[in-house]
Amino acid sequence: MSVLKIRKLSVSIGGHTVVDSVDLDVGRGERVGLLGESGSGKSLTCMATLGLLPATARATGSVRLVGEEILGSNDRRMRALRGAELGCVFQEPQSALDPLARIGDQLTSTLRARARLSRHRRHELAVALAARVGLPDPERIVRRFPHELSGGQRQRVVVAMATAAAPALVLADEPTTALDVTVQAHILELLGGRVAETGAALLLVTHDIAVAATTCDRLVVMRGGRVVEQGSTHDLLRRPAHPYTRALIDAAYATTYTRPIVLAATA
Amino acid sequence: MSTLFTVDAVRKRYRGAAEDALGPVSLSVEAGRHLAIIGESGSGKTTLSRIMLGLLPPTAGVVQYRGTPVHDLRGQAARDLRRRVQLVLQDPFASLSPRMRVGDIVAEPLRILHRGVPVRTRVAELLAAVELDPSFARRFPHELSGGQRQRVAIARALGPRPEVLVADEPVSALDVSVQAQILRLLRRLAEHEALTLVLVSHDLGIVQNLCHTSVVMHRGRIVEFGATTELLADPQHPYTRELLASVPALPQHHETIGKIL
């Protein structure tokens, strides 16, 4: 069964269609990369799934999360789903975190939404989560505030929050774009690891083909609000069918680091 | 082959800082070569490039351009350096004046640094060199796409016929298909104008596609230096290895494989 099933999703803002009849499926435990350049509609598709479209946007079609129609759901229902069934990781951990709340309180926020927890239990859970996502000195870091952490550490906190309640789907919108490349590698590894541990599916929204290719089983390419092509990562990179996908991949190869292959000595 | 830049034991400590942001760092830039300064945030790559341009005084050490120290130049000598060494920045929306038309933006350094050239024809020539229609001269920066703005920034930099183009993350703000176009343009122009390129970037893909030689910076120091192909194929320093291993690389392109085998 699909954890996410989008059918004929269209979004218009001020009379302009920005997402145009998009169909998209994410299976249980599957990792899907939603690829596109600026203006492709990838982020708005993601926002529609989160129930976070701007108030001026009009959306039609259907977005089902574990069978439940969420397009047009009220805010209270969406708040309950986010965290529980839907974890999210955004580009800027600085703005995703509450600057006035301690790391420990934020780490357990998605859990507290579902169960009453004693102070002691909350602290225990927070320390365990911090350790789980590789934050240094968990006992102390849970008492710190976001501004005292590095960008990579903040994104670890966000990944921990997104996966704490073992949601069915984690939505990550450019989760590593603001980070240095050595930090990016660690966060992608962490995100992939947490998703695998909790059994969640992953929808990774990105402009970076190499990031999507190293993380996802399947890729969906969007352009001008439409899905132009989708397929397994391997097939899509090797045999792109749509001219735009081909151009995008060629451009990526012209600008992305390709690891030199070491040919075994024949002598 | 002549040496353009000589950087000798340059250090920089910003006011109030407890540690050096840079150095000591030494390197040289040979005429006609394309040098990449690779580093992540805080590595000192931008500080080094600003000191080379004479825009920031070093705390210690000397930068020479063709044998002349760059940081105490005044008057005509300073203007001459500004003409010979031009800069292209990451975000053309921030670096182009929003109130000036493209034609004036491109003409400005010509009027200041290169008096005596027929400005209007040279502007048209420059726009053609970066593959923009002459009609773009009448437009304002906000009317252009990111890629078009970066073309304007490059045209402006090429105007005074510089010897060196310093490009600080010139394509990082652009979509990947536009990145590929700007890279092609930079490569073609560098060859056509016999330009020396100094590319400041965190992006190994861009470096691999543009530069012969590279220095890798980490915590203010140069940790590795060498021919780009060798440095990427056989990194020696642990940091370079970590950096290379971190980059999400694409699988070998079918065409590339065909070429190698």
Chai-1 contact restraints between the chains, C-beta under 6 A:
chainA,res_idxA,chainB,res_idxB,connection_type,confidence,min_distance_angstrom,max_distance_angstrom,comment,restraint_id
A,E37,B,D175,contact,1.0,0.0,6.0,A-B,restraint_1
A,S38,B,D175,contact,1.0,0.0,6.0,A-B,restraint_2
A,D180,B,E40,contact,1.0,0.0,6.0,A-B,restraint_3
A,D180,B,S41,contact,1.0,0.0,6.0,A-B,restraint_4
A,V181,B,S246,contact,1.0,0.0,6.0,A-B,restraint_5
A,V181,B,V247,contact,1.0,0.0,6.0,A-B,restraint_6
A,T182,B,E242,contact,1.0,0.0,6.0,A-B,restraint_7
A,T182,B,S246,contact,1.0,0.0,6.0,A-B,restraint_8
A,A185,B,S246,contact,1.0,0.0,6.0,A-B,restraint_9
A,A210,B,P248,contact,1.0,0.0,6.0,A-B,restraint_10
A,A210,B,L250,contact,1.0,0.0,6.0,A-B,restraint_11
A,V211,B,P248,contact,1.0,0.0,6.0,A-B,restraint_12
A,T214,B,P248,contact,1.0,0.0,6.0,A-B,restraint_13
A,A251,B,V176,contact,1.0,0.0,6.0,A-B,restraint_14
A,A251,B,S177,contact,1.0,0.0,6.0,A-B,restraint_15
A,A251,B,A180,contact,1.0,0.0,6.0,A-B,restraint_16
A,A252,B,V176,contact,1.0,0.0,6.0,A-B,restraint_17
A,Y253,B,H253,contact,1.0,0.0,6.0,A-B,restraint_18
A,A254,B,A180,contact,1.0,0.0,6.0,A-B,restraint_19
A,T255,B,V176,contact,1.0,0.0,6.0,A-B,restraint_20
A,T255,B,Q179,contact,1.0,0.0,6.0,A-B,restraint_21
A,T255,B,A180,contact,1.0,0.0,6.0,A-B,restraint_22
A,T255,B,G205,contact,1.0,0.0,6.0,A-B,restraint_23
A,T256,B,G205,contact,1.0,0.0,6.0,A-B,restraint_24
A,T256,B,L250,contact,1.0,0.0,6.0,A-B,restraint_25
A,Y257,B,L204,contact,1.0,0.0,6.0,A-B,restraint_26
A,Y257,B,G205,contact,1.0,0.0,6.0,A-B,restraint_27
A,Y257,B,Q208,contact,1.0,0.0,6.0,A-B,restraint_28
A,Y257,B,V247,contact,1.0,0.0,6.0,A-B,restraint_29
A,Y257,B,A249,contact,1.0,0.0,6.0,A-B,restraint_30
A,T258,B,A249,contact,1.0,0.0,6.0,A-B,restraint_31
A,T258,B,L250,contact,1.0,0.0,6.0,A-B,restraint_32
A,R259,B,A249,contact,1.0,0.0,6.0,A-B,restraint_33
A,P260,B,A233,contact,1.0,0.0,6.0,A-B,restraint_34
A,I261,B,Q252,contact,1.0,0.0,6.0,A-B,restraint_35
